[in-house]
Amino acid sequence: MEVNEQIAIDHGLKKEEYKKICDLLKRVPNFTELGIFSAMWNEHCSYKSSRLHLKKLPTSGKKVIQGPGENAGVIDIEDGDAIVFKIESHNHPSFIEPYQGAATGVGGIMRDVFTMGARPIANLNSIHFGSSQHKKTKNLLRGVVHGIGGYGNCMGVPTIAGQTSFDNSYNGNILVNAMTLGLVKKNKIFYSKAAGLNKPVIYVGSKTGRDGIHGASMASASFDEKIEEKKPTVQVGDPFTEKLLLEACLELMAGDSIIAIQDMGAAGLTSSSIEMASKGNLGIKLNLNKVPCRESKMTPYEIMLSESQERMLIVLENGKEDIAKKIFDKWDLDFAVIGRTTNSKNIELFYDEKKVASIPINTLVENSPMYDRKWKKTKLPKKNKYKKGNFNNLKIKDVLKKILSNPNIASKEWIWQQYDHTVMGDTIQKPGGDAGVVRVHGTNKAVAASVDSSATYCWAHPITGGKQVVAENWRNLISVGAKPIAITNCLNFGSPENENNMGEFVECVQGIGEACKYLNFPVVSGNVSFYNQTKDIGIKPTPSIGGVGLIKDYKKMITMQLKEINNVVLIIGKTEGHIDQSIFARIILDEKNGPPPEVNLFNEKNNGETILKLIDQDLVKSAHDISLGGMITAISKMCIKGNKGIRLNKSKNLINQVEYFFSEDQGRYLIEINPDNLKKVTKILNDNSVHYEELGIIIENDIIIDEKTKLTIDELKSYNTNWLENYMN
């Protein structure tokens, strides 16, 4: 097929990008070459609009073994052990075909982890849907949950934590972000950098089909009325094959045959071969007739751009082909020597003994476009002035009832009950708490992980929202007794060509960077997902942060359920009464304006580290961070979980009772203390300049707010635990 400017534009390239390709090659590319450029230069693979800003994130630290730039990030958890982890988006495919979109998102992120030599030990997810009233929401939610569960459960990897939210801005573009943690010995980590000349390049796993062609390009485009036509671009997953591939790869990795290994994810054979060659500063020569195909008469273009799942590319040591082939034969997987490394620094493709493509690797990688796009700053909105009269006729009981049954606060048990969260036998904190926790098999160590986002705060003021989502993740790890180590991020935004959306991205990244730097919580991996929009309307900015922390002795892990009658509950951190952008303001006052709560990073760090000191001395019985819905929502959840009540003290705080209970001031926790230890605890808090108040005393089974207001635990449960199940039924 003759290539021209229009064909390039149909491939998602811009006019000037097509011109740049012709200039770099000093000729017009052929159709296969154009397909390769369109895959490597789209937003999903090249990060052309985000690279400039991502470079500003802190990515190194004492515990960081591998930062961004590999299949996943790697952190040191002592004793020769390391954790490999990453989060990635599969948003567009999941909206078009929710089951397969979500399933292959989970499959892809697990391959990113085991391609580095790590056995996956936990999955998490962050999923965002349109309004619960929207006609598509229920089916999309059901399909996505079944897809995540269907793939993860079949692989035998527990799903230990996650996050689900509902907002109108996702009506036409849902978000499905999947995260995986893997465990590896520090001396057995594998990388994707090819090395050595004339080394065999091996294709392993499933056969190549026509599914998912243009998947990466589709992920770099907006949705319009023709959305149904994009169904063929959604990949189809087979978790049973992936399980075989995992075991075969780990068996081969136990020896010394592998030089480099890379999974075939977005843009399939194209990106995997080019990335390996680029990192090793080598060329690569492939014979496409050798690629195992499951459909007849596949063209070089289709073979290179297919995103069929469960495939890997490996550079082997010479003479190790037979050993490797035996392993893959045993696991009943395809194994084919499809090429060699060369010193040409080109990717050269042959088909039917003809050279069908020849492109210098650096034109695809180093010379890919990098844009400094125009962006608009977001001014900090003015605070709303609430008159005392606004709150006078509100009954705390009625407000709490409404908030506990709000889709974004209500229990998500209906979702996580469909995931196997205890397979492998090492899950020691299941979903539904602040963070999921898995024990490092056969040791006393445990790893905690949590995933968070706060689109409403990021939309109101992106810098503050970016800081807040990192701080929230930090608090979730602290709340289970883990020392936070590092994060991975999945940055979901609208079109970077829109100055407002681009501004949201730039400023969210700035906020994330500031918080990570201050908290010593570096970013080790991640993913950017742009063009999350329908026609011209983008989603609210939604950076998802996946954090990982270490608990040196799992017996010191903390849960959020209240433990014992007569224990005291303390509020850690100051309650200033910030109502703007809270759940309360939005659903009770119908107020959408105003700034998000301020984030004081000094207090976040100091409060969190002091709580870890208390936990280390066995002084904390339960803990929970205060976030969405404010303090009364947080204590209600602790009561529900522990099946205990609380009698609240009359607060000495001078702010209005409504602001005291429902404000979303940051940096706060609730901790349960034995009264015998109260003196010791308050001394430590005072010595560390941590603000605290006594909230109340644990009692049998009611929340007693004041003489007139009390709720039973059964009432709280009925509001909070039934909403999602009733909705789905």
VOGU-3710 file (C-alpha; in Angstrom, 3 decimals, decimal comma):
1> mevneqiaid> 0,000/0,000/0,000  1,298/3,471/-0,913  1,801/5,529/2,219  0,763/9,172/2,270  0,030/11,885/4,809  -3,637/10,894/5,162  -2,757/7,267/5,982  -0,342/8,569/8,639  -3,106/10,757/10,135  -5,455/7,722/10,140
11> hglkkeeykk> -2,769/5,994/12,226  -3,004/8,754/14,848  0,130/10,615/13,741  0,139/14,375/13,202  1,116/15,986/9,855  4,360/17,347/11,293  5,176/13,946/12,846  4,756/12,270/9,452  7,051/14,894/7,909  9,623/14,264/10,692
21> icdllkrvpn> 9,510/10,492/9,947  10,174/11,107/6,236  13,049/13,475/7,142  14,621/11,006/9,598  14,393/8,118/7,120  15,246/10,391/4,153  12,408/8,598/2,323  8,720/7,733/2,646  8,167/4,786/5,043  6,385/1,696/3,740
31> ftelgifsam> 3,095/0,564/5,311  4,716/-1,779/7,889  7,236/0,893/8,884  4,472/3,481/9,270  2,591/1,056/11,547  5,733/0,670/13,685  6,203/4,448/13,937  2,532/4,974/14,819  2,850/2,426/17,636  6,135/3,729/19,030
41> wnehcsykss> 5,251/7,421/18,685  1,767/7,331/20,143  1,155/8,805/23,585  0,803/5,392/25,249  4,302/4,191/24,267  6,340/7,389/23,800  5,053/9,576/26,675  5,568/12,472/24,243  3,399/14,947/26,192  4,406/13,796/29,671
51> rlhlkklpts> 8,152/12,920/29,570  9,235/16,498/30,171  7,226/16,706/33,412  7,757/13,150/34,684  11,516/13,825/34,772  10,888/16,131/37,752  9,560/13,347/40,015  11,872/11,989/42,763  12,768/8,427/41,731  15,700/7,354/43,889
61> gkkviqgpge> 16,141/6,432/47,524  18,048/4,116/49,868  15,585/1,306/49,274  15,206/1,790/45,483  16,908/-0,902/43,392  15,242/0,042/40,078  13,302/3,211/39,318  11,233/4,095/36,221  12,378/2,881/32,787  12,071/-0,876/33,304
71> nagvidiedg> 9,069/-3,199/33,145  8,414/-2,379/36,832  10,049/-0,693/39,830  12,047/-2,664/42,426  12,572/-1,929/46,137  14,728/-3,582/48,783  12,849/-5,188/51,707  15,998/-6,550/53,421  17,357/-10,107/53,929  18,173/-10,363/50,220
81> daivfkiesh> 14,480/-9,923/49,260  13,007/-7,349/46,907  9,514/-6,325/45,831  8,803/-5,615/42,157  5,663/-3,532/41,538  3,815/-1,332/39,085  0,348/0,015/38,258  -1,006/0,388/34,697  -4,181/1,541/33,014  -6,499/-0,433/30,759
91> nhpsfiepyq> -9,169/2,251/30,522  -10,282/2,423/26,901  -10,472/-1,366/26,352  -12,481/-1,808/29,573  -15,123/0,708/28,469  -15,529/-1,023/25,106  -15,417/-4,626/26,383  -15,416/-4,574/30,214  -14,669/-8,252/30,901  -11,740/-8,718/28,494
101> gaatgvggim> -10,504/-5,143/28,962  -10,167/-5,597/32,723  -8,915/-9,201/32,488  -6,118/-8,376/30,042  -5,196/-5,318/32,137  -4,562/-7,680/35,056  -2,707/-10,154/32,811  -0,490/-7,419/31,371  0,559/-5,985/34,717  1,373/-9,458/36,079
111> rdvftmgarp> 3,653/-10,081/33,057  5,433/-6,768/33,728  6,264/-8,115/37,189  7,227/-11,712/36,425  9,303/-10,697/33,406  11,688/-9,261/36,042  12,025/-12,640/37,747  9,471/-11,983/40,502  6,627/-14,309/41,442  3,421/-12,217/41,748
121> ianlnsihfg> 2,180/-12,257/45,356  -0,616/-9,664/45,320  -2,905/-7,715/43,012  -4,694/-4,413/43,663  -6,921/-2,239/41,510  -8,309/1,273/41,266  -11,567/1,368/39,301  -13,721/4,393/38,518  -17,214/4,427/37,027  -19,818/6,991/35,977
131> ssqhkktknl> -22,701/8,061/38,161  -24,573/5,164/39,794  -27,672/6,562/38,021  -26,077/6,295/34,552  -27,560/3,539/32,382  -24,203/1,900/31,564  -22,622/1,946/35,033  -24,059/-1,276/36,429  -23,062/-3,444/33,453  -19,616/-1,898/33,203
141> lrgvvhgigg> -19,019/-2,445/36,931  -20,187/-6,047/36,737  -18,049/-6,783/33,660  -14,907/-5,159/35,059  -15,175/-6,906/38,447  -15,747/-10,273/36,780  -12,792/-9,637/34,444  -10,409/-8,709/37,269  -11,556/-11,676/39,371  -11,650/-14,086/36,453
151> ygncmgvpti> -8,024/-13,461/35,522  -6,466/-12,987/38,977  -8,332/-15,917/40,536  -7,313/-18,306/37,740  -3,679/-17,222/38,096  -3,854/-17,997/41,807  -2,738/-14,518/42,881  -4,707/-12,832/45,701  -6,388/-9,457/45,155  -5,704/-7,827/48,530
161> agqtsfdnsy> -6,901/-4,213/48,243  -8,345/-1,618/45,923  -10,476/1,415/45,437  -13,772/2,056/43,638  -15,372/5,421/42,961  -18,371/6,818/41,071  -18,507/10,230/39,386  -20,371/11,741/36,407  -17,061/12,597/34,754  -16,472/8,868/34,031
171> ngnilvnamt> -19,879/8,342/32,362  -18,284/8,066/28,920  -14,823/6,834/29,901  -14,304/4,547/32,892  -10,891/3,934/34,475  -9,440/0,507/35,218  -5,975/0,645/36,819  -4,353/-2,678/37,791  -1,391/-3,101/40,152  0,756/-6,137/40,949
181> lglvkknkif> 3,458/-6,848/43,542  5,986/-9,637/43,030  8,658/-11,121/45,281  12,192/-11,787/44,025  15,662/-12,412/45,422  17,837/-9,325/44,904  20,472/-11,346/43,016  17,894/-12,832/40,596  16,323/-9,703/39,099  16,026/-9,750/35,284
191> yskaaglnkp> 16,137/-6,680/33,044  15,103/-5,886/29,477  18,442/-4,536/28,197  19,722/-6,675/25,309  23,479/-7,370/25,272  25,957/-9,195/23,035  26,053/-9,631/19,254  24,482/-12,446/17,257  22,527/-13,673/20,293  19,310/-15,599/19,574
201> viyvgsktgr> 16,027/-13,684/20,002  13,303/-16,045/21,220  9,519/-15,767/21,048  7,634/-17,719/23,751  4,051/-18,115/24,978  0,825/-17,976/22,965  0,469/-17,701/19,215  0,012/-14,315/17,540  -3,477/-13,436/16,316  -5,225/-10,377/14,963
211> dgihgasmas> -6,615/-9,281/18,352  -5,550/-5,961/19,809  -4,029/-4,512/16,619  -3,896/-0,736/17,221  -4,617/-1,260/20,927  -1,898/1,219/21,936  -3,075/3,759/19,343  -6,686/3,352/20,491  -5,511/4,052/24,053  -4,108/7,342/22,738
221> asfdekieek> -7,365/8,617/21,223  -10,626/10,098/22,495  -13,993/8,337/22,278  -16,723/9,417/19,859  -19,980/7,928/18,471  -18,034/5,173/16,650  -16,922/3,532/19,872  -18,527/0,151/19,014  -16,266/-0,154/15,947  -13,236/-0,338/18,254
231> kptvqvgdpf> -14,193/-3,732/19,760  -11,662/-5,705/17,643  -8,847/-3,607/19,157  -9,516/-5,143/22,598  -7,199/-8,038/23,436  -8,524/-11,409/24,604  -6,891/-13,018/27,634  -6,297/-16,608/28,725  -5,174/-16,799/32,358  -4,428/-20,523/32,172
241> tekllleacl> -1,853/-19,934/29,429  -0,389/-17,045/31,445  -0,033/-19,350/34,462  1,959/-21,791/32,292  4,031/-18,905/30,930  4,779/-17,674/34,464  5,986/-21,091/35,614  8,031/-21,681/32,444  9,732/-18,270/32,671  10,556/-18,691/36,367
251> elmagdsiia> 11,965/-22,161/35,659  14,200/-20,800/32,886  15,207/-17,870/35,132  16,486/-20,285/37,771  19,391/-21,041/35,381  21,792/-18,704/33,598  20,455/-18,709/30,032  18,683/-15,339/29,876  20,432/-12,119/28,850  17,263/-9,985/28,632
261> iqdmgaaglt> 13,530/-10,535/28,802  10,563/-8,301/27,997  6,837/-8,950/27,884  4,875/-8,143/24,745  2,418/-5,580/26,063  1,190/-2,447/24,281  2,285/-2,545/20,619  3,305/-6,205/20,993  6,386/-7,441/19,158  7,152/-3,887/17,965
271> sssiemaskg> 7,709/-2,252/21,337  9,280/-5,297/23,021  11,959/-5,821/20,335  12,704/-2,103/19,885  12,920/-1,363/23,622  15,332/-4,258/24,219  17,562/-3,200/21,334  17,417/0,481/22,314  18,428/-0,161/25,947  21,340/-2,323/24,775
281> nlgiklnlnk> 22,350/0,109/22,013  22,137/-2,752/19,494  20,284/-3,699/16,342  17,812/-6,546/15,966  16,979/-8,702/12,958  13,691/-10,666/12,901  12,347/-13,279/10,476  8,578/-12,856/10,717  7,910/-16,212/9,015  9,193/-17,820/12,232
291> vpcreskmtp> 6,621/-16,082/14,492  3,992/-18,635/15,630  0,654/-17,355/14,259  -2,820/-18,681/14,987  -4,404/-17,115/11,902  -3,432/-17,659/8,293  -1,921/-15,114/5,927  -1,032/-12,587/8,633  0,937/-9,696/7,131  4,190/-8,307/8,605
301> yeimlsesqe> 2,163/-5,240/9,661  -0,336/-7,415/11,594  2,376/-9,611/13,164  4,309/-6,580/14,430  1,271/-4,696/15,800  -0,771/-7,568/17,247  -1,371/-7,289/20,985  -2,250/-10,937/21,515  -1,754/-11,734/25,172  0,538/-14,097/27,106
311> rmlivlengk> 3,692/-13,594/24,989  7,315/-12,799/25,887  10,497/-11,947/24,011  13,823/-13,252/25,330  17,468/-12,717/24,334  19,315/-15,944/25,203  22,960/-16,902/25,553  24,208/-18,807/22,492  23,885/-22,572/22,833  21,098/-22,376/25,445
321> ediakkifdk> 18,258/-22,729/22,926  17,730/-26,471/23,488  17,590/-26,172/27,297  15,075/-23,331/26,982  13,007/-25,122/24,364  12,702/-28,211/26,585  11,253/-26,084/29,398  8,671/-24,389/27,157  7,748/-27,710/25,504  7,160/-29,170/28,963
331> wdldfavigr> 4,733/-26,340/29,761  3,080/-26,778/26,336  3,949/-23,289/25,078  5,218/-22,034/21,731  8,969/-21,507/21,480  10,622/-20,093/18,357  13,991/-18,546/17,509  12,769/-15,575/15,460  15,911/-13,456/15,127  19,349/-12,277/16,288
341> ttnsknielf> 20,923/-9,231/17,864  23,119/-7,263/15,442  25,480/-4,274/15,481  23,454/-2,397/12,834  21,489/-0,341/15,412  18,482/-0,879/13,132  15,381/-2,984/13,413  15,353/-5,139/10,268  12,348/-7,278/9,413  12,295/-10,097/6,842
351> ydekkvasip> 9,255/-11,883/5,465  9,210/-14,424/2,615  12,952/-13,782/2,261  12,416/-10,087/1,496  13,428/-7,214/3,747  10,091/-5,590/4,604  11,280/-2,925/7,060  14,521/-1,272/8,123  14,449/1,564/10,667  17,250/3,015/12,832
361> intlvenspm> 16,287/2,232/16,444  17,144/5,756/17,643  14,576/7,323/15,282  11,894/5,291/17,064  13,087/5,929/20,627  15,433/8,901/21,212  14,051/10,864/18,260  10,414/10,275/19,149  8,549/13,563/19,633  8,664/15,318/22,986
371> ydrkwkktkl> 6,210/18,159/23,457  6,240/21,061/25,852  2,517/21,615/25,523  0,769/24,813/26,524  -0,980/24,561/29,866  -3,105/26,695/32,163  -2,534/27,193/35,871  -5,442/26,531/38,240  -6,000/29,307/40,757  -6,688/28,230/44,326
381> pkknkykkgn> -10,486/28,693/44,619  -11,838/31,094/47,255  -13,169/29,497/50,432  -16,942/29,345/50,789  -18,390/31,269/53,711  -20,792/29,024/55,587  -23,166/30,757/57,988  -23,921/28,946/61,230  -27,527/28,999/60,004  -26,531/26,661/57,130
391> fnnlkikdvl> -26,061/23,859/59,662  -28,680/24,629/62,331  -31,464/22,513/60,905  -29,206/19,529/60,115  -29,494/16,440/62,284  -26,124/14,674/62,693  -27,889/11,301/62,556  -29,584/12,026/59,185  -26,394/13,446/57,661  -24,323/10,444/58,789
401> kkilsnpnia> -26,927/8,064/57,376  -26,721/9,795/53,967  -22,928/9,855/53,937  -22,465/6,207/55,005  -24,730/5,061/52,184  -23,147/7,341/49,541  -21,729/5,204/46,684  -18,191/6,536/47,334  -18,299/5,748/51,080  -20,448/2,598/51,147
411> skewiwqqyd> -18,740/-0,771/51,704  -17,355/-2,363/48,535  -17,581/-5,890/49,924  -19,778/-7,005/46,986  -16,732/-6,342/44,768  -13,933/-7,903/46,762  -15,915/-10,986/47,711  -15,610/-11,941/44,021  -11,831/-11,876/44,189  -9,850/-14,667/45,784
421> htvmgdtiqk> -8,035/-12,634/48,424  -6,514/-15,485/50,449  -5,083/-17,815/47,763  -1,355/-18,573/48,427  -2,148/-18,538/52,154  -0,129/-15,426/53,042  -2,804/-12,709/53,089  -2,930/-11,386/56,647  -5,075/-8,299/56,042  -7,914/-8,691/53,557
431> pggdagvvrv> -9,600/-5,958/51,490  -11,838/-3,512/53,342  -9,130/-2,061/55,643  -6,687/0,804/55,106  -4,193/-1,378/53,199  -3,909/-5,015/52,163  -1,087/-6,973/53,806  0,691/-10,167/52,685  3,326/-12,024/54,628  6,633/-12,719/52,894
441> hgtnkavaas> 6,298/-16,497/52,704  8,080/-18,397/55,450  9,264/-15,234/57,277  7,984/-12,784/59,910  8,060/-9,900/57,433  4,972/-8,553/55,700  4,370/-6,155/52,842  1,487/-3,664/52,913  0,015/-2,081/49,795  -2,728/0,441/49,158
451> vdssatycwa> -4,058/2,319/46,146  -5,657/5,783/46,329  -6,896/8,680/44,231  -8,850/11,875/44,865  -10,204/13,265/41,606  -12,446/15,852/43,308  -9,532/17,473/45,147  -7,322/17,305/42,012  -10,070/18,921/39,936  -10,540/21,762/42,458
461> hpitggkqvv> -6,810/22,483/42,783  -4,395/20,043/41,082  -1,240/20,849/43,111  -3,027/20,323/46,438  -4,860/17,266/45,077  -1,591/15,709/43,877  -0,042/16,190/47,327  -3,155/14,881/49,065  -3,333/11,589/47,176  0,292/10,778/48,093
471> aenwrnlisv> -0,332/11,766/51,730  -3,515/9,660/51,847  -1,581/6,642/50,599  1,164/7,272/53,171  -1,484/7,396/55,952  -3,090/4,153/54,780  0,242/2,321/55,067  1,011/3,899/58,466  -2,467/2,849/59,701  -1,616/-0,851/59,330
481> gakpiaitnc> 1,817/-0,405/60,953  3,910/-0,374/57,756  6,877/1,893/57,061  6,131/3,461/53,629  8,908/2,812/51,069  7,884/3,853/47,538  5,006/4,404/45,139  3,931/3,619/41,597  1,512/5,948/39,839  -1,089/5,725/37,102
491> lnfgspenen> -1,866/9,224/35,830  -5,325/9,331/34,183  -6,197/12,600/32,409  -8,100/14,070/29,445  -6,468/15,293/26,229  -2,987/16,850/26,611  -3,871/19,040/23,620  -6,400/20,853/25,823  -4,605/23,538/27,877  -6,793/23,039/30,950
501> nmgefvecvq> -6,321/19,256/30,976  -2,587/19,640/30,389  -2,453/22,135/33,263  -4,195/19,622/35,538  -1,559/17,043/34,588  1,444/19,346/35,097  0,226/20,608/38,465  -0,866/17,202/39,778  2,607/15,865/38,913  4,108/18,879/40,721
511> gigeackyln> 2,017/18,135/43,835  2,868/14,415/43,720  6,566/15,276/43,362  6,550/17,702/46,312  4,835/15,189/48,612  7,030/12,254/47,521  10,179/14,287/48,049  9,175/15,528/51,501  7,926/12,147/52,717  10,910/10,294/51,210
521> fpvvsgnvsf> 8,417/8,175/49,266  9,926/7,969/45,733  8,134/7,029/42,497  9,654/3,824/41,067  7,283/2,992/38,206  4,055/4,058/36,595  2,022/4,838/33,542  0,340/7,858/31,922  -3,099/7,537/30,371  -4,202/10,585/28,367
531> ynqtkdigik> -7,252/11,126/26,140  -9,677/9,824/28,764  -12,585/11,751/27,358  -15,671/11,576/25,227  -15,801/14,073/22,374  -14,274/17,197/23,998  -15,031/16,555/27,647  -12,243/15,070/29,762  -12,597/13,128/33,006  -11,697/14,778/36,303
541> ptpsiggvgl> -7,917/14,497/36,763  -7,374/11,117/38,440  -3,841/10,213/39,458  -3,945/6,774/41,142  -1,143/6,195/43,642  -0,119/2,664/44,613  2,083/2,633/47,708  4,117/-0,182/49,263  5,458/-0,414/52,816  7,231/-2,948/55,029
551> ikdykkmitm> 6,140/-4,419/58,385  9,256/-6,021/59,884  7,247/-8,224/62,251  3,796/-9,110/60,979  2,579/-9,679/64,569  2,741/-5,878/64,977  0,279/-5,307/62,109  -2,675/-3,060/63,018  -6,277/-3,339/61,799  -9,033/-0,727/61,973
561> qlkeinnvvl> -11,688/-2,620/63,965  -12,231/-1,445/67,537  -10,944/-4,099/69,958  -11,938/-3,629/73,616  -14,648/-2,027/75,753  -13,349/0,887/77,890  -10,379/1,574/75,594  -9,878/5,240/74,665  -9,965/6,588/71,079  -7,712/9,538/70,265
571> iigkteghid> -7,822/11,858/67,246  -4,287/12,495/66,016  -3,843/15,756/64,074  -5,739/19,023/64,287  -9,381/19,411/63,243  -9,771/22,866/61,673  -13,219/22,280/60,162  -12,431/22,296/56,404  -15,745/21,586/54,639  -15,060/22,708/51,026
581> qsifariild> -14,810/19,813/48,498  -15,861/17,343/51,218  -18,476/14,642/50,690  -20,602/16,633/53,155  -20,430/19,831/51,065  -21,234/17,997/47,859  -24,096/15,739/48,914  -25,662/17,635/51,835  -25,112/21,286/50,828  -24,911/20,646/47,047
591> ekngpppevn> -21,808/22,891/47,049  -19,237/21,988/44,376  -16,934/25,029/44,693  -14,101/25,943/47,025  -10,544/24,700/47,668  -9,619/21,170/48,780  -8,241/20,785/52,325  -4,703/22,061/52,769  -1,890/19,504/53,019  0,794/20,237/55,617
601> lfneknnget> 3,622/17,858/54,719  5,507/18,519/57,968  2,478/17,371/59,977  1,854/14,406/57,662  5,402/13,148/58,165  5,594/13,922/61,873  2,164/12,466/62,739  2,780/9,318/60,688  6,258/8,647/62,062  5,052/9,212/65,637
611> ilklidqdlv> 2,230/6,700/65,175  4,788/4,159/63,921  6,756/4,751/67,160  3,609/4,043/69,205  2,879/0,893/67,175  6,456/-0,279/67,622  5,991/-0,046/71,412  2,711/-2,044/71,208  0,688/0,956/72,388  -1,874/1,042/69,544
621> ksahdislgg> -4,778/-1,447/69,461  -6,478/-0,217/66,262  -5,956/2,675/63,833  -7,682/4,251/60,858  -6,910/7,385/58,879  -9,530/10,130/58,593  -10,308/10,991/54,994  -13,493/11,047/52,903  -16,545/11,779/55,046  -14,544/13,130/57,980
631> mitaiskmci> -14,015/11,886/61,503  -17,537/10,622/62,270  -17,441/8,480/59,097  -14,045/7,068/60,093  -15,149/6,138/63,620  -18,399/4,641/62,263  -16,365/2,317/60,037  -14,186/1,284/62,989  -17,362/0,548/64,989  -18,912/-1,473/62,137
641> kgnkgirlnk> -15,736/-3,519/61,651  -15,233/-4,195/65,361  -18,937/-4,552/66,211  -18,446/-2,133/69,118  -19,823/1,304/69,931  -18,336/4,531/71,268  -19,469/7,270/73,640  -18,120/10,544/72,270  -16,760/13,155/74,667  -18,120/16,664/74,528
651> sknlinqvey> -15,532/18,327/72,309  -13,553/21,302/73,560  -12,958/22,251/69,905  -14,527/25,659/69,267  -15,754/24,928/65,717  -19,347/24,025/64,861  -20,324/20,381/65,605  -21,067/19,694/61,916  -17,627/20,964/60,846  -16,009/18,997/63,676
661> ffsedqgryl> -17,586/15,724/62,547  -17,618/16,034/58,741  -14,628/18,214/57,820  -11,890/16,541/55,773  -8,791/18,188/57,297  -5,683/16,212/56,354  -2,973/14,515/58,419  -5,415/12,946/60,895  -5,860/9,441/62,316  -7,981/7,710/64,941
671> ieinpdnlkk> -6,090/5,390/67,296  -7,381/3,077/70,024  -5,363/3,000/73,269  -5,614/0,996/76,483  -6,428/3,530/79,283  -3,486/2,188/81,325  -1,160/3,393/78,537  -2,799/6,773/78,056  -0,169/8,722/80,021  2,691/7,044/78,174
681> vtkilndnsv> 1,038/7,678/74,785  0,236/11,343/75,438  3,815/11,922/76,636  5,182/10,533/73,339  2,682/12,654/71,371  3,613/15,794/73,330  7,359/15,101/73,045  6,925/14,873/69,262  4,685/17,986/69,050  1,729/15,990/67,732
691> hyeelgiiie> -1,722/17,507/68,241  -4,308/15,100/69,724  -7,750/15,051/71,334  -9,624/12,367/73,259  -12,596/11,445/71,078  -14,345/8,989/73,386  -14,571/5,622/75,154  -15,431/2,274/73,498  -18,753/0,799/74,703  -20,970/-2,186/73,818
701> ndiiidektk> -22,906/-1,359/70,660  -24,058/2,237/70,083  -22,485/5,421/68,835  -23,603/7,954/71,431  -22,980/11,411/69,991  -24,766/13,412/72,717  -27,744/13,043/75,095  -30,202/13,254/72,183  -28,318/11,426/69,417  -27,368/7,792/69,258
711> ltidelksyn> -27,205/5,116/66,560  -26,877/1,364/66,945  -24,143/-0,547/65,142  -26,862/-2,441/63,249  -28,213/0,872/61,939  -24,743/1,938/60,800  -24,263/-1,426/59,065  -27,590/-1,229/57,277  -26,657/2,143/55,749  -23,060/1,286/54,897
721> tnwlenymn> -22,899/-2,383/53,974  -26,028/-2,896/51,881  -25,885/-0,103/49,308  -23,718/-1,803/46,669  -25,317/-5,238/46,980  -28,813/-3,741/46,656  -27,647/-1,652/43,691  -26,154/-4,643/41,849  -29,155/-6,865/42,562
//
